[in-house]
């Protein structure tokens, strides 16, 4: 009849663009979505600061942020990009400072929710690990 937990198609479409979630079904992406918070931030908001603890990761749903390393601009983010995942997955400090250049809409996954997701769903854990390895090899 009615599915109260239905995830908006637009959010699933954003998750489909995230390389770490590549190849996952709509059903699995909907389970991932249950762990995300939808947050809007203003231009100028610092999302991550290099050298600080990593407690959350961000999926760019809209807008643009600048990534800086050692105070030097490296590049801008793209929609669907996952930002800050390495520090959360590896339990290390932030490797870069990320600042919103425009107003942004973010899907936020905090470290506790990420751990729960990877513990609860072995398919997601396996796929994230495969994609993480591929991402690191591509550097």
N, C-alpha and C positions, 0 to 999 in steps of 0.2 A: 504494500500500500504506500505509505509515506516513509521515506528514509530520512530521519532527522539528522543523521550523522553524515549526510552526503557532503562531499568536498566539492567546492566550486571548481568547475572545469578550468578556470583561469589559474588556480593554484596548482592543479595537476600539470597544466601546460608549463608553468615555471619550473616545477620539479623535474619534468622531462628534459629540460635544458641543462640540468646539473650533471656534469660528467661523472661524478661519484655515484649517481643513481642510474646511470646508463643501463638500458636493457631490463629495467624492472617493470613489472606489469602495473596497470592502473590501480589494481587492488592493493598492491604493495605500496605504491606511492601514496595512496589514501591512508594507509596505516602510518607511513612516515609523517604525513601531514598532521596527524593527531598529536604529534610531539612538538609542533611548531607554534610560535607566537607571531602574529602579524603586527609589525611595528612601523610607524611612519617617523622619519627623522628629517630635520631641517638641514639645509645646506650649511656647511661649516661644522656639523657634528662629528666629533672624532669617534669612530667605531672601535678602533683598536690602536693601542700605543705600543710601539716597538719596545721590547724589554719588560713589559708588564705581563701579569698572569693571563692565561687564556682560559676563559670560562664559558665562552659561547662562540658559535659560528654563525655566519650570516649568509643567507641566500638572497641575491639581488633580484627583487621582483620588478622594480622600476627605479630609474634614476642612475646617477653615475657617482662613483667615489674615486679618489686618487689614492694610489698606493705609493708610499715613500719608504725608502730604506736609508738609514743614516741621514735623514733630512733631505734626501734627493728624490725627486719624482721618478718613479719607475714606469708606471703606466696607469691607465684608467680601467675600472672594472666594466664588465658587460652584464646585461640582463641574463639571469640564470647562473651566474658565477657563484661559487661557494667561496667565501672569504673567512679566513681564520681557522680553518679546519685542522691544519697541521699542529698548531699549538694544543688544540683540544684533544686530538687523537693521540698525540705523542706526550701529552702532559708537560709541555715546555712553555717558555715565555713567547710572547709575540715576536715574530721575525720582521714585522713591518708596521708602520703607522698607516691606517686607512681612514680617510676623511671624506665625508659627503661633499661633493662639488655642487650637487643639485638636491632639491628635496628628493627623498628616497622612500620607497616602501621595501621593507626587509622581512623575510621569514627567518625567525631567530630560533636556533636550536641550542639550548644551553648544555653544558657538559654532562649534567646529571641525566637529562632527557636523551642525549646521544648515547650514553652508556646503557640506559634502559632499553633503547631501541636496538642497539647492537646485541644486547643480551637476549632480548625477547624474540628477535627475528634473525635466525641463522642465515637465511638467504640474503637479507640486507647486509649482515656482517660480512658474509663471503664476498658479495659484490663490491662493497665499499673497500674491502682489503685488496681485491683485484684491481679496482680502479685507482686506488691509492698507489699501488706498486707501479702501475702503468704511468701514472702522473709523475712519480719520482724518476722513473727511467727516462721520461721525456725532457727532463731538465738538463 
